[in-house]
């Protein structure tokens, strides 16, 4: 197979992979973010503590994460056909991709939000902040660098899942690699596709790391909660100054 022949096949497959990963990522973030927040808010000691809701939600998330993706794709065929009208193509593949990634992303959101300093939440509560205010102005801004890292991890995982979806009619680079690399013994073409996927993953990881790093630095001087951090740091600094004088 010549390079020109490879290019004719690779470009449409690349756009299909980017399309299914992009669409499923948007759905995953829109649904997974509130689910992850609810896991924190309804847990013991949370702002909306409700252990029954927390346990049911946690069980659903755990079940969703336990199902192997290839089985999930098959099990969701009726639902996928109901949503998209077909089970073939990258649009149809976006449905099981999103359903499989939502529990994964929700757990990452839960972990990120739990890292927020409880003292900041108590400070906003003492000033009369409601739960929506605390979520919007404390939990989400303070966990934003970690959430960006969670989004990056999820998108990269979706690229891996997209190869599996391609094996069952989803199209994209995964389908191309299996069709030509495995079924037609075009091994060189398969490795070219693998190299392209590696480049895509590397670019996304670099962008995600840079975004998370910039946002974490921003918090040092621009976050509205910097005042509370500074207030908490003042007694410690004053104590250090006193000790240095003596």
C-alpha positions, 0 to 999 in steps of 0.5 A, a space after each residue: 500500500 502506498 502513502 497516497 493510498 494510506 492518506 485517502 483512508 486515514 483522513 476520513 477515519 481521523 475525522 470520524 475518531 475526532 467526531 466520536 471522541 469529541 461528541 462523547 466527551 461533551 456528553 460525558 462532561 455535561 452528565 458526569 460533572 453533576 453526578 460527581 458533585 452529587 456524590 460529594 454533596 450527598 455523602 456523609 458530612 456533605 452540604 446535602 447529606 442524604 446517605 440513601 441517595 449517595 449509596 444508590 448513586 455510588 452503586 450505579 456508578 460502580 456498576 457502570 464502571 464494572 461493565 467491560 466496554 465491549 459488552 456495554 456496546 452490545 448491551 446498548 444496541 437497542 438504546 443506541 438504535 433508539 437514540 441515533 436510528 442506527 448502530 453503525 457509524 461514529 454518531 452511533 458509537 458516541 452513545 456507548 462511549 458516553 455511557 461508558 465514560 460517565 461513571 469513570 469521569 464522575 469518580 474523577 470529579 468526586 476525587 477532585 472536589 474532595 481535595 478542596 480545603 474544607 476550611 474554605 467551604 466553612 468560610 463561605 458558609 459563615 458568610 451566608 453562602 448557599 449550597 449553589 453559591 459554594 458549588 459555583 464559587 468555591 468547589 468548582 473554581 478551587 478544583 478546576 486544575 484537577 478537573 481539567 486533568 480529569 477531563 484530559 484523562 477521560 478524553 484519552 481513555 475515550 480515544 482508546 475506547 473508540 478503537 474498540 467501538 471501531 471494531 463493531 461498526 463505529 468507524 474511525 482509526 480503530 476500524 481502519 487498523 483492524 480492517 487493514 492491519 489484522 484482516 488484510 495483513 497491512 502491518 505497516 499501515 497499522 503501525 502508521 495508524 498507531 503512530 497517529 493515535 500516539 501523536 493525538 494522545 500526546 498533543 491532548 495530554 500536553 494541552 491538558 497539562 498546560 491548561 491545568 498548570 496555568 489554572 493552578 498558578 492563577 489561583 495564587 493571585 487571582 482567585 476570589 478565595 485567595 483572601 481566605 488563604 492569606 488570612 489563614 497564612 497570617 497567624 503562621 507568618 506572624 508566629 515565624 516572625 516572632 520566633 525569628 526576633 527572639 
